[in-house]
Amino acid sequence: MNALVAGIEAGGTKFVCTVGTGPDDLRAVKSFPTTTPHETLGQAITFVHEQQTLAGAPVAAIGIACFGPVDLRPDSPTFGHITSTPKPSWGGTDVVGMFRDTFGVPVGFDTDVNGAALAESQWGAGVGLDPLVYVTVGTGVGGGVLVNGGLLHGLLHPEVGHVMVRRHVDDHFAGLCPYHGDCLEGLASGPAIQARWERPATDLGVDRDQAVKLESWYLAQLAASLTYLLSPERIIMGGGVLKLPGLLDAVRADTAAVINRYVDVPATSSQVDTYVVPPGLGDRAGILGGVALAQRALTQHTSAQRTSAQRSSQH
């Protein structure tokens, strides 16, 4: 049986916390709004303490799938911190440090979308597929990338929401991104929809068809760019905006049209419905990303301990 771990989906709008051993054994799930770092992280820590008491045993590891940008470089003095986020008061927050200092167990940490990509690769729509991309479109636009079994990092981590896209001829909205204005996130996120039509995506009424047309235009450009740059075996698209009726089908059709058989394989033409897909884990992809990160951190920690013990025995 897998060890008991805690998973945390640390979103810019809300936190979701769970304790369990895997997707079929989540003992409890709790969500609450993202307010100040002290209050929000404190609520998550309290939840884990309470669940340990109920289980009669400590968690073996904690996984945090976090909104960003975040510092993922293990040798950095600010590893585990949120960096240049527009989320008020969260810039510079040491997320990993608070949990590591409190519980003294391995802490897995990555972006929320990288966590979701990992969970989908283990239990969802990405099982057996590599490279794999997970995209979420909601309060922001983000993307997680799995390559050769590992999550893609580098100078920072993938920021697919801030790629520049060609503006639709019918779109005169300036864009919301505080850094770039009319990047993908500035034009296609949930807040961009609300600002453009002065109401949320769930209440568009007669403007829904126009919203689907614009969203599909922008998201298909993203899907085509990801195809050219990363050559993934599948692109998984989730998030609240993708729940707009008809949007996913429109993105599929527009993706095939944008690529226009330049990448001449069935996945980008006749079989695009199996190439651009919704999350197999549904709305649980994010929280299960936290669980997957915790399990991975525990495996890495156990392996490192074993290697250290072997080296010591040789001397």
N, C-alpha and C positions, 0 to 999 in steps of 0.2 A: 504493500500500500504506500502511496506517495505521502510525503511528509505534509503536515499542516503548515500552510503559508498564508500570508496576508497579501492581498492585491489591492492597489489603489489606483484609480483612474483620476488623475489630478487635472481637471479641466479648468479653463478660464471662467466658465459659468458655474459649474458645480463639481464637487468631488463625489466619487462613488467608491465605497470601500467594501471589501469582502474578506472572508476567511474561509479556507477550504483546502481541498487537495487536488482539485481539477474541475473541469467544466461540468461534470456530473455530481459534484459534491461541493457546492457552495453553501456553507452553514448559515450565513446571514449576509445580507446586502443592505447597506445604508447609504443614502445620498443626502447632501446638504449644499447650500449655496457657497460659492467661493467668495469670501469676504476679505478680511485682512489675513496676512500670513499667520500671525499668532493665533487668531481665532480658528481659522480653517485647519491648519496643521494640528492644532490642539484637539479639535474634534476627531480628527482621524486617529491620533494617538490614543485618545480615550476609547474609541471604538475597538482598537486592537487589544487594549488592556482588558476591556469587558469580555471580548470573545475568548481571550486566553483563559479568563476565569471560568467562563461557561464550559470551555473544552477541558479544563483541568490540566492543561499543558501549554507550554509556550509555543509560539510560532517558530519555525525553523529558519525562515527567511521572509523578507518583505520585498515586494516588487512595486515600483512606482512608475506608471506611464504618465508623463507630465507634459502639460502645455509648455510652450517655449517662447523664444529660444532658450536652450539650456547648454551648460558646459558638460560634455561627455568625455573629455580627455582625462584619463586616470591619473596622469602625471601633473595635472594642472592644480594650482592652489585653490581654484574655485570649482573643482569638479563637484558635480551634484548641485550646482547653483542655477537658478533662473537668471538669465542675463538681461538682454535689452528688450524685454517685453513691454508692450504698451499698457499692460494691465497695471493700474495704479497700485503703488506700494510693494509690488512683487519683484521688481528688479533687484538682483543681488541676494535674493532669499536662498539660504542654504537648506534645501529640502532634504537631501540625503543625510546631512549631519545631524539634523534633529531626530530622525528615526534611528540612525546608527547609535547615537549617544544614549537614546532612551532604551532601546531593546538589545543592543549588543549582538545583533545577528547580521548575516550578510544581507545587503540591500542592493537589489537590482534596480537600475535607473536608466530610463531612456525617454524619448519623446512619446507622447500618447499614440501617435500614428505608427511609430516603429513597434511599440508594444502590440498594437492591434495587428500589424503585419505578422509579427511573430505568432500571435494567437491563431490567426487565420491559417498560417502555414502548418500549425500543429493539429488544429481541430476543426478548421472551417473550410472555406472555399479555395484555399491555397495548398491543401495537403499534397505533397509530392511535387510541387511546382517551384522552380527556382531558375532565374530570378522572379521575384514577385513584388508587386507594388500595391500598397493600400492607400487610398485617397479618401479623405473626409471633407465634406463641404457643409459647414454649419456656421457657427459664430466666426470662424476663420476657415481657411483652406490649408490643409496640410497633407503631407505624403510620407509614408514610411516605406523603406526599401529593404528587402531581404536578398542578399547575393551570396552564393556559395555557403548557404546555411547561416550566415552572420548578418547582423543589422548594419546598414551602411552608415558609417561616420566618416569624418575627414577633417577639414578645417572646422566644421561645426557638425551639421547633419543636414539632410535634404530639407530644403525650404521651397517646395514646389508651388506653394500658394503665392509666391512673389515673383514668378516668371512673368515676363511681359507678353501680352497677347495682342493680336490685331483686333481693333475695335470694330464692332458690328456697325454697318452704315446707319442703322436705325437707332443706335444707342448714343444719346447725348449726355449721359450721366457722367459727371466729372470723376467719380471714383472716391472711395473712402479711405484707402490705406494712408496712414499718417507718414509713411516713409516714401511711398512711390506713387500715390494717387491712383492711377488706373492700371495697376498690375492685376493679375487674376483675382487675388483676394479682394482688392479694392472694387472690382466690378461684379464678382460672382458670389460673394459670401452672403450669408443670411442678412447681416446688417446692411449690405449693399442693396439687396432686394427691398428691404424695408425703407431705406432712404430714397430709392428710386421711385417707388410707388406709394410711399407714405403709409404702408401697412405691411404686416409680416407675410411671409410666403404662405402661411396657412389661411390667409384671408384675402387673396388676390382677386377673387371674383372674375369679372370680365377681362382682367389683365393677365390671367393665368397663362393663356396661350402665348402671349407676347413674352412673358417671363420665361416660359419653357424654351422658346426660340432663342432668346439671348443667352440663357444659362447653357443650353446645349452647344451653342456656338463657341463659348469660351471653354467649357469643359472638354469638348472634342479636340480643341487645340492642345490642351494639356495632355490628353490621352495620346495624341499623335506625337507630341514632343517626347513623352516618356517612352513611347515605342521606339523612336529613333535613337534616343540617348542610352536607354538601358536594356532594350530588347527583352522585356519581361515576358514570361509565359502566360501571365494573367494580370489584369488590372482590376482591383476590387474597389468599388466606389460606394461609400456610405456617408452617413451624416444626415442631419435633418432636412437639408435642401433637396437631397435626392429622393425624398418622399413626395415631392411634387408629382402628381399624377402625369404620367407620360414622359417624364424627364429622362429616365434611364434609357428608354427605347429611343428617344431622340438623340441622346448622346452616342448610342451605338451607331445609329444611321449616319450621324454627322462625322463620327470618327472614321468610318469606312470611306466617307466622301472626301474628308481632308487628306487621308493617306493615299487615296486614289490608286490603290494597287502598287504604289512605289515599293512598299514592303509586301511583296506578292506571295502571301501565304493565306490559307483559308481563315485564320484567326482574325485578320484585319479586313475581311470582306464577307464571304458567305457564312462564316462561323463567328462573326463578331459578337453574337449573343452569348457565346461561351468565353469570350475574351474580356469583355467589359461586363463585370457581374456585380451583384450586391453582396454584402458580407454574408458568408455562410453562418456566422455566429449572430447575425442580426445586431440588435442594440447592445449585446453583451461583448462585442469585440474589444471594446476599450477596457472594461474591467477584467476580462480574461487576459488581456495584454499584461495587466499588472501581475496576475497569477503566473503567467508564462515567464515574465521577467524574474519573479521570485524563485521559481523552480530552476531557471538557468543560473541565477546567482548562487543558489545552494549547490548545484552540480559543480560549478567552477570552484567554489570554496572547498568542497570535499575533495576534488581532484588536486587542488593545490596543497591541501593538508597531506594527502597521500604521497604526493611527490616529495614534499619536505621530509616526511618520515622515512621514506626510502633512502634519501640522500644522507640523512643522519645515521641510519643503520649501516651505511657503507663506510662510515668514518668511525 
